[in-house]
Amino acid sequence: MPAYSGKFQYLDESGVALSQGPCQLSFDAETCTVTPASGTAIAFDLGDVDVATPGEWDFQLKLFTGKRIGLGQFGPAFGRMSEELLAAWRDRTVRCLLLEDLEEVARYTGTAAGGPAEIRLYGSNLAVLPLAAPPLQWRLAEVDSVEFDEATYTIRLTAAGESLAIGKLAKKTDEFRQNLQSAWNALHTRSAEALHNTFPFLNPDQLRRLLAVMPEGRSVKLPTLEAIHPKLPEALVAGAVDAPLRPYFDALRARSAADSMMTGFKFIRPDEEKDEQTAPAEGEPDQTNRPPLFFWFFFPMASGGLVAWEATTGGGRATYFFRVAEPVEPAIARLTRGLALVNFRREPVYLPDDSLERQQRFHRYAIGCRKLPDLRSLRAAFVGRAIHTTLEAWQAQVDGVR
């Protein structure tokens, strides 16, 4: 753990100094500690820093609490300290944005979110780490378009009515543009191939329509699929619902509002494939060579504002229930984005706040909730789950969800 000597200021939300003076600064991959020459030390998770702004001779850290820490007068070591602290903050922030297990393509220095930023491109996501604004991440599957403005030499991404402009990449502009376009195209190509293999009866025009309404990582209503091809909804159900989960699926379908079910898929990562593989039930076809897709369904209940979510491929362990407001379809879209942020892991959904805050292995999810509004709203909407033990026990749990 590097340690540096300098001076600090600990300021409240209005800029009033709570403490200041000589200090020692130390930090590692997760934790930063400011130890005054006299007084109480200040220790915090680097993920608790919403904004990190290095200057020529000082470094400002804005915590999620609204308080600020100013660091300065570190002498000749300031440059090295500033670089190491900024790098540690960025790496920890990426973990708290829940991107650390993705394959990184490249890093770039440019402008985004209104100022200087480091941009990290992953095979399926984009992380933007500004110097004067909170960090953010974009899922490439959510991106509707990628455009290049030759007049400003800026790459602009749009998704769900929002836009992100990335510029001032200098000689790296063309490289970033090509890598981003390649990653985006690869996702679309992989989706086209997977859905073609899953639904070979669709003609090219029907497949294009399916890709438009159900790209990887989004939810779509089953009647929308029926409009593409009358056989498509039931073909999807037949291929996406594993035999052990079919009784739970049918029970939820019977309880849901008419024509309200929504479905979607994601790709199963190589490190997940072993967990998602299940042996075929007696009399069922072996689906070992089917495309590596993970399917889910949302079931809006007939009353009460409840929505059930069921993962029907391989690793389904429980039915999850959320309470949403009208209109239901945009609410489910937001739930889907929240689930996608945690790669459809269950623990970040159902674990209580105390577990996320107190257990170190889950703490990044607690920080992620502060940084990612869709994850925060997902947890706020969660009201309970029903475990897949026996159908009778499961039904009793479902009846108890309020």
Secondary structure, DSSP 4 states (H G I P E B T S, - for coil): --EEEEEEEEE-TTS-EEEEEEEEEEE-SSEEEEEESSS--EEEEGGGEEEEEE-SSEEEEEETTS-EEEEE--GGGHHHHHHHHHHHHHHHHHHHTT-TTSPEEEEEEEEETTEEEEEEEESSEEEEEESSS--EEEEGGG--EEEEETTTTEEEEEETTEEEEEB--GGGHHHHHHHHHHHHHHHHHHHHHHHHHH-TTS-HHHHHHHHHHS-TT--EEHHHHHHH-TTHHHHHHHHHS-GGGHHHHHHHHHHBPTT--EEEEEEPPGGGHHHH--PPPTTSPP-TTS--EEEEEEEEBSSTTEEEEEE-SS---EEEEEE-PSSHHHHHHHHHHHHHHTTT-SHHHHS-HHHHHH-GGGHHHHHHHHH-HHHHHHHHHEEEEEE-S-HHHHHHHHHH--
